Structure formats: structure tokens, C-alpha cells
Amino acid sequence: MKTKPITIAGKPLSRFYKLPFEKGSKVLRLATLESHSTFSVGKKPEPLVIQSLSFEQGLVTVQVKLGGEEIRVYLAVEYDHLLVSCSVDTDESYLGRYAYLTLRAMMRNGYCDFQEYYWPACFALGNKRSSYVDVVKKPGGFTITLKKKFSGLVRPGDDLPDVTERVVVPRERLSGKHDVARLAPVSIGYCFANTDLQHFNSNHYPFLIPYVFAATAYLKTVKSFKRFVFNENDVDGISLSPQQEELNSICFAMKPLAPIRFSANGHLPETNAINDANQLALFKLWHKALPLLMQQRFTHYFYSYGLRNVTGKPVMRDMKLVDFTMEVPVLSFVLKDEGDYYELELKLKVKGKNLHFNTDKPGLFLVCDRVKPYLWYLLEAEMDYKLVWFFSRVNFRVQVPKGYYREFFEGFVEGVERWYEVKRG
């Protein structure tokens, strides 16, 4: 009995030539293309025109015109390589002239990133439409978007949080009724400065910053804010408790760690290492600060829109009263078999009750319930906050097609299961 040949969107696999990507990416470099070709375009390449691109069943079809002849070039994006074929030439042992010229025309600045075309196991054989993505045609090309139900789709090679070791950061527990700092007409409070970690060019991690304020006549509320406190000189003339002096020193240590470093050349390992170290150091300082913060009469939340706005005098309308608690959110997971895919859902609980995460205010190290957005909980382990941050961006659910679950994702679930409860449904 003959074995049915493997095809990609109806085209035999034997007709596809393999070009390796740059390690850890879906980037094809011009140097790699040249090393697999016997052609030379010289200083004046042939006038090849890309007329259109289409995408069906995971296969990119590039319609090109060269010297009055129309040709189709086919591209299939795999985990670590690009499969290429053509309606005229090219097979598994030979990269033809048309395929070579088409790929060369697609490269800008000496490379082409094929990540947007990488959707393994998302197209069932014989079915033009995908259950996972929508392909919308547009003049000269198309756009690929995840369907709303699959906003958390994970592909092989996507970054996942590290689940090798969960280390709990110790925090001092408050015994009995804690002492609350005394209040004066002009006194000091503490502000949780937060921002969106993804969209602003002066991003910062969540940190605490003291502020000086004037209280109302009966010392019940803030009448006006005077200034943010950046150093000891900013609190001259104000009577501080020993707890406030200690808390101030923690705040002063937080601020230089808060800015997120960026590189003009993308995410360089050195830059990432600095950010990770600062992030963890900040997290540990939050644990030192929390018991002291619980003893303060006034604590506020300030959405900064970037570190450049944490200067001078706080604006009254931007400062929101908040509270902090010593209660620790507990993470758990549910793994569901949904037929063609698995779905892993993260849940947060406090004292056994579900916490409904407020996605409008992701605080990285801290979380709040959307029903009580003024009450903040500090997570207790680095792994906890990295998992919460990852899952919060995908509606707390990730989906993995069964076609690559065992090879690329099962190890992650097993790692999670070593540290957290995972129910299987």
C-alpha cells in the first residue's frame, strides 16, 4: 500500500526547499539566502514586481511578474526554517531563480522576518478557514489576526515565564493591631506610582514615592499636595516617625531601580539582565515596605503615564486614595481539553475566594480586584508576578493546539504543576 505523500496546502513537500532562520527567530538573512543560491544579481537586479500576496492553509503565495512572465512562489513558515517552492522551478535540492529573486525582493535592510506568517497547526487539511485566526484580504496582501476566543494562542518558540524555581520573598508580619502614624497639619504620605509597562517611552516599574501634603482642619483628609519627596532635604521641618524614616529610605532606594532600560538595537541580553535584576530588587523592597506602609494614614495611587511625570507637585485629581493589605493572593490553574486544543487558565484567590483581576490596573508586583480597585495585594514570589503579568495580557487563558502541545508546551504545564495546583477539566 502506497503512503500518501505529505503536502502543504496541496503541494508536495518534496517540491519545497529548506532555508534556515536565524537562531531563535523567524528571520531569514540575505547572507543565508545567498549561501544557498548559485545566482548573482549584480548591482542591477532584474526588475521583479511583487503583484500580490495571499495566505491559505498556512501557505503564503507570492504572485510576481518578471520579464512579462507571471510566477507564483510558495512559502511555508516552520519552527526553525522556511520552506520555499515555485510554480516554475525549485524542489527540495534546488533553489530556483524565481524563488531566489522573490525572497531577495522581500528583504529590506538585508533580512525578512516571517513571524507574522507562522501559524502551525492552525489550519485543518481541506479546510480553507482556520478555527484560530482570521485572514482578511486587502489590496496587495492580507492581515492575519487571532480570533477573540484565541487571544492567548501560544505558538512554538513564543516566550513563556520561567517555572523552574519558585522562591517566596519573606515579609514581616504585623502582630495584633498595628500602630498608625500620627498626623500633623503638614505631614507625609506615600504614593504607589504605576504606569503601562508596554506603551510609553519613559516606562518604569511600580515603585513607592513619598509626598508632602497639607491636611484639612480636623486632619481627616488631604487639603492639598505640596511636593513629591526625592531626598531627605525634601522633608526638612517635618516630624517623622522612625517607621517613616525607614520607609523613606526604602522609597529612595526604589526610584533609581524603577526606570526600564531600552536599547536602540532591540532587546539586548545585557539590557534585559539589568531590567530583570532591577525588577527583582524592587520586588524585594516592596516586601520590606509593605508592613511599614500599613501603618500610614494616607496612601495614594498615581498613574504616571511615564517616569517623566513623577516630578514636582502631585496633581490632586490624579492622586487616588488606596489601601494595602498583608493578605497573599494564591495562584492556581485549570487545564481543559477543548477537542483540537488545550486551554490553560490562571485563577487568583484570596482566603479561598476568587479575585477578579482588574486588567485596567496591572501593577506587576501587586494586584487588585476590579470590584475593589482601591485595595492592593502584594504577590509573594517572583514566579507569581511573572505568571500573573503574562496571563493578564491574554485574558488569563492560553490556548495550545494539540498538534504541538506535547513537544512544545507540556513541559511548561508540568513545571507549573510542581509549584501550583493544576486541575484538569
C-alpha positions in Angstrom: 0.0 0.0 0.0 1.4 3.4 -1.1 1.8 6.1 1.6 0.1 9.3 0.7 2.7 12.0 0.1 2.9 14.8 2.6 1.5 18.0 1.2 1.3 21.6 2.3 -2.0 23.1 1.1 -2.0 20.5 -1.7 1.6 21.0 -2.8 4.0 18.0 -2.3 6.6 18.6 0.4 9.3 17.3 -2.0 8.9 20.5 -4.0 10.0 22.7 -1.1 13.5 23.9 -0.5 14.6 24.5 3.1 16.2 27.8 4.2 17.3 28.1 7.9 16.2 31.0 10.1 18.4 33.0 12.4 18.5 31.0 15.7 15.6 31.7 18.0 13.7 33.7 15.4 11.8 33.6 12.1 14.3 35.9 10.4 15.9 35.0 7.1 19.1 36.9 6.4 20.3 37.9 2.9 23.6 36.2 3.7 21.8 32.9 4.3 19.8 33.2 1.1 23.0 34.0 -0.9 24.8 30.9 0.6 22.0 28.7 -0.8 22.0 30.2 -4.2 24.1 30.0 -7.4 22.6 33.2 -8.8 24.1 36.6 -8.7 22.0 39.8 -9.4 24.9 42.2 -9.6 24.4 45.9 -9.0 21.2 45.9 -11.0 18.8 43.1 -10.1 16.2 42.0 -12.6 13.0 44.1 -12.4 10.8 41.6 -10.5 7.5 43.0 -9.4 5.5 41.5 -6.4 1.9 41.8 -7.5 0.1 40.3 -4.6 0.4 38.1 -1.5 -2.2 35.6 -0.3 -2.5 33.2 2.6 -4.4 29.9 2.7 -4.0 26.9 5.0 -0.7 28.3 6.3 0.8 28.8 2.9 1.9 32.2 1.6 1.6 32.6 -2.1 3.5 35.5 -3.7 2.4 36.5 -7.2 5.3 38.0 -9.1 6.0 39.3 -12.5 9.4 39.0 -14.2 10.1 39.9 -17.8 6.4 39.6 -18.8 6.1 36.2 -17.2 3.8 35.7 -14.1 5.0 33.2 -11.5 3.8 32.0 -8.1 6.2 31.5 -5.2 5.1 29.5 -2.2 6.4 30.0 1.3 5.6 27.8 4.4 7.0 29.0 7.8 8.2 26.2 10.1 9.7 26.4 13.6 13.3 27.0 12.5 13.2 27.2 8.8 11.4 28.5 5.7 10.1 26.1 3.1 10.1 27.6 -0.4 8.8 26.4 -3.8 7.6 27.9 -7.1 5.2 27.2 -9.9 8.1 27.1 -12.4 11.1 25.6 -10.6 12.6 24.8 -7.2 12.5 21.5 -5.3 14.0 20.1 -2.1 17.5 20.1 -3.6 17.4 23.3 -5.7 16.5 26.9 -5.0 15.3 28.3 -8.4 15.9 31.7 -9.8 12.4 32.9 -9.4 12.2 31.9 -5.7 15.6 33.4 -5.1 14.7 36.8 -6.7 11.3 36.9 -4.9 12.8 36.4 -1.5 15.5 38.9 -2.3 12.8 41.4 -3.2 11.0 40.8 0.1 14.1 41.7 2.1 14.6 45.1 3.5 17.9 46.1 5.2 19.2 42.6 4.4 16.6 40.4 6.1 12.9 39.5 6.3 11.0 38.4 9.4 8.4 35.8 8.7 6.9 35.7 12.2 3.6 37.1 11.1 3.1 34.1 8.8 3.9 31.5 11.4 0.6 29.7 12.4 1.5 26.0 12.9 -1.4 23.5 13.4 -3.9 26.3 12.9 -5.3 25.1 9.6 -7.1 21.8 9.2 -6.4 19.9 6.0 -9.0 20.5 3.4 -10.5 23.4 5.3 -9.6 26.9 3.9 -10.7 28.7 7.1 -8.9 28.4 10.4 -10.6 28.0 13.8 -7.9 30.1 15.3 -7.2 33.1 13.1 -9.0 35.4 10.6 -7.3 36.1 7.3 -8.5 39.4 5.8 -7.6 40.2 2.2 -6.6 43.7 1.3 -5.1 45.3 -1.8 -1.8 43.7 -2.5 -1.8 41.5 0.6 -3.7 40.4 3.7 -3.8 40.7 7.5 -3.8 37.8 10.0 -5.5 38.3 13.4 -6.3 36.0 16.2 -10.0 35.3 16.7 -11.2 36.8 20.0 -11.7 33.4 21.6 -8.0 32.6 20.9 -6.3 35.8 22.1 -4.0 33.7 24.2 -2.8 31.3 21.5 0.7 30.1 22.2 3.0 29.1 19.3 6.2 27.1 19.4 9.0 29.5 20.2 6.8 32.1 22.0 8.3 33.4 25.2 6.9 31.8 28.3 7.5 32.6 32.0 10.3 30.6 33.7 8.8 27.9 36.0 11.9 26.2 37.3 12.0 27.6 40.8 9.5 29.5 43.0 11.2 31.5 45.7 9.0 33.2 48.3 10.2 36.6 49.4 9.8 36.8 53.2 7.8 39.7 54.6 7.4 40.8 58.2 4.0 40.0 59.7 2.1 42.6 61.7 1.3 41.4 65.2 -2.1 42.4 66.6 -3.2 46.0 65.9 -0.5 47.9 64.2 0.4 51.5 65.1 -0.8 54.2 62.8 1.5 57.1 62.1 0.4 60.4 63.8 -0.9 63.1 61.6 0.0 66.8 61.6 -1.3 69.8 59.6 1.6 69.3 57.2 2.7 65.7 57.0 3.9 62.9 54.7 2.1 60.2 52.8 3.1 57.6 50.3 2.2 57.1 46.7 2.1 53.9 44.6 3.5 55.2 41.2 2.4 53.0 38.4 2.1 53.1 34.6 1.6 50.9 31.5 4.8 48.8 31.0 4.4 48.5 27.3 3.4 51.7 25.5 5.3 54.7 26.9 8.9 55.7 26.3 9.7 56.7 29.9 8.3 53.4 31.3 9.0 52.4 34.9 8.3 49.5 37.2 5.9 50.2 40.1 7.6 52.0 43.0 6.7 54.0 46.1 7.4 57.7 46.4 6.7 59.9 49.5 4.8 63.2 49.2 4.2 66.1 51.5 0.7 67.3 51.9 -1.4 69.7 54.0 -4.4 68.2 55.9 -7.8 69.7 56.5 -8.7 71.3 59.8 -9.6 68.1 61.6 -6.7 66.2 59.9 -9.2 63.8 58.2 -8.4 64.3 54.6 -5.8 65.9 52.3 -6.4 69.5 51.5 -3.5 69.9 49.1 -0.4 68.2 47.9 2.9 70.2 48.3 5.5 68.1 46.6 6.9 64.7 45.9 9.8 63.7 48.1 13.0 62.6 46.4 15.6 63.0 49.2 16.0 63.8 52.9 16.1 67.6 52.2 12.5 67.5 50.9 11.2 66.6 54.4 13.1 69.3 56.3 11.0 70.7 59.1 8.5 67.8 59.1 8.3 65.5 62.1 8.8 61.9 61.0 8.3 58.7 63.0 11.0 56.0 63.0 8.8 53.9 60.7 8.5 56.8 58.2 12.2 57.4 58.2 12.8 53.7 57.4 10.1 53.7 54.8 11.6 56.9 53.2 14.9 55.1 52.9 13.2 52.2 51.1 11.5 54.7 48.7 14.7 56.4 47.9 16.3 53.1 47.1 13.3 52.2 44.8 13.4 55.2 42.5 16.8 54.5 40.7 15.7 50.9 40.1 12.3 51.9 38.6 13.3 53.1 35.1 13.1 50.4 32.4 16.1 50.3 30.2 15.7 50.2 26.5 18.1 49.6 23.7 18.1 51.2 20.2 19.0 47.8 18.9 16.1 45.9 20.4 16.2 43.7 23.5 19.8 43.0 24.1 20.8 40.4 26.7 22.7 43.0 28.7 19.8 45.4 28.8 17.4 42.6 29.7 19.7 41.4 32.5 19.8 44.9 34.1 16.0 45.2 33.9 15.5 41.7 35.4 17.9 42.5 38.3 16.3 45.9 39.0 12.8 44.3 38.8 13.7 41.7 41.4 15.4 44.2 43.7 12.3 46.4 43.6 10.1 43.5 44.4 12.1 42.7 47.5 11.9 46.4 48.6 8.1 46.2 48.2 8.1 43.4 50.7 10.2 45.4 53.2 7.9 48.4 52.7 4.5 46.7 53.0 4.3 46.4 56.8 5.5 50.0 57.2 3.1 51.1 54.6 0.2 49.6 56.6 1.0 52.0 59.4 0.5 55.2 57.3 -2.7 57.3 57.5 -2.6 58.3 53.8 -1.6 56.2 50.8 -2.4 57.1 47.3 -2.2 55.7 43.8 -0.8 57.7 40.9 -1.0 56.6 37.3 2.1 58.4 35.9 2.0 57.8 32.1 5.8 57.6 32.5 8.5 58.5 34.9 8.9 62.0 33.5 5.6 62.9 35.1 6.8 61.9 38.6 8.2 65.3 39.4 7.4 68.4 41.4 3.9 68.7 42.9 1.3 65.9 42.7 -1.9 66.9 40.9 -4.9 66.5 43.2 -7.2 64.9 40.5 -4.5 62.3 39.7 -4.0 61.1 43.2 -6.4 58.3 44.2 -6.8 57.1 47.8 -5.8 53.4 48.2 -5.1 50.8 50.8 -2.8 47.9 51.0 -3.3 44.5 52.7 -1.0 41.8 54.0 -3.2 39.1 52.5 -1.4 37.0 49.9 -3.1 36.0 46.6 -2.8 32.3 45.8 -2.3 31.2 42.1 -4.0 28.0 40.7 -4.6 26.7 37.2 -7.3 24.8 35.2 -6.2 22.7 32.2 -9.1 22.0 29.9 -9.3 19.6 26.9 -11.2 21.5 24.2 -11.0 19.0 21.4 -8.5 20.3 19.0 -6.6 22.3 21.6 -5.9 22.6 25.3 -6.6 25.7 27.3 -4.7 26.7 30.5 -6.5 29.2 32.7 -4.9 31.1 35.7 -7.0 31.8 38.7 -6.2 34.1 41.7 -7.7 33.5 45.1 -7.5 35.4 48.5 -8.7 33.5 51.5 -10.2 30.8 49.2 -12.3 33.3 47.2 -11.7 34.2 43.6 -10.0 37.6 43.0 -11.3 39.1 39.7 -8.2 40.8 38.4 -8.5 44.4 37.4 -7.0 44.4 33.9 -7.3 48.2 33.8 -4.6 48.5 36.5 -1.9 45.9 36.1 0.6 46.6 38.8 3.2 43.9 38.1 4.1 43.0 41.7 0.7 44.0 43.0 -2.9 43.1 42.0 -6.3 44.4 42.8 -9.9 43.2 42.3 -12.0 45.1 39.8 -14.7 45.3 42.4 -12.3 46.8 44.9 -9.7 48.7 42.8 -8.6 50.7 45.8 -7.3 47.6 47.7 -3.9 46.3 46.6 -2.3 42.9 47.3 1.4 42.1 47.0 2.3 38.8 45.4 4.8 36.8 47.3 7.2 35.2 44.7 8.9 36.4 41.5 7.4 33.5 39.6 3.9 34.5 40.8 4.1 38.1 39.4 5.7 36.9 36.2 2.9 34.4 35.6 0.2 36.9 36.5 1.8 39.5 34.2 2.0 37.0 31.3 -1.6 35.7 31.7 -3.1 39.1 32.4 -2.2 40.2 28.8 -4.2 37.2 27.3 -7.4 37.4 29.4 -5.9 34.8 31.8 -6.2 32.0 29.3 -3.7 30.5 26.9 -4.7 28.0 24.1 -2.3 25.4 22.6 -3.3 23.3 19.5 -2.8 19.6 20.1 -0.5 19.4 17.0 2.4 20.8 19.1 1.2 20.7 22.7 3.3 17.6 23.7 6.5 18.8 22.1 6.4 22.5 23.0 4.1 23.1 25.9 3.6 20.0 28.0 6.9 20.7 29.8 5.7 24.2 30.8 2.5 22.7 32.3 4.5 20.1 34.2 6.7 22.9 35.6 3.7 24.9 36.7 2.3 21.8 38.4 5.4 21.4 40.5 4.5 24.7 42.3 0.8 25.3 41.9 -2.4 23.4 41.9 -3.5 22.4 38.4 -7.0 21.0 38.0 -7.7 19.1 34.8 -11.2 19.5 33.4 
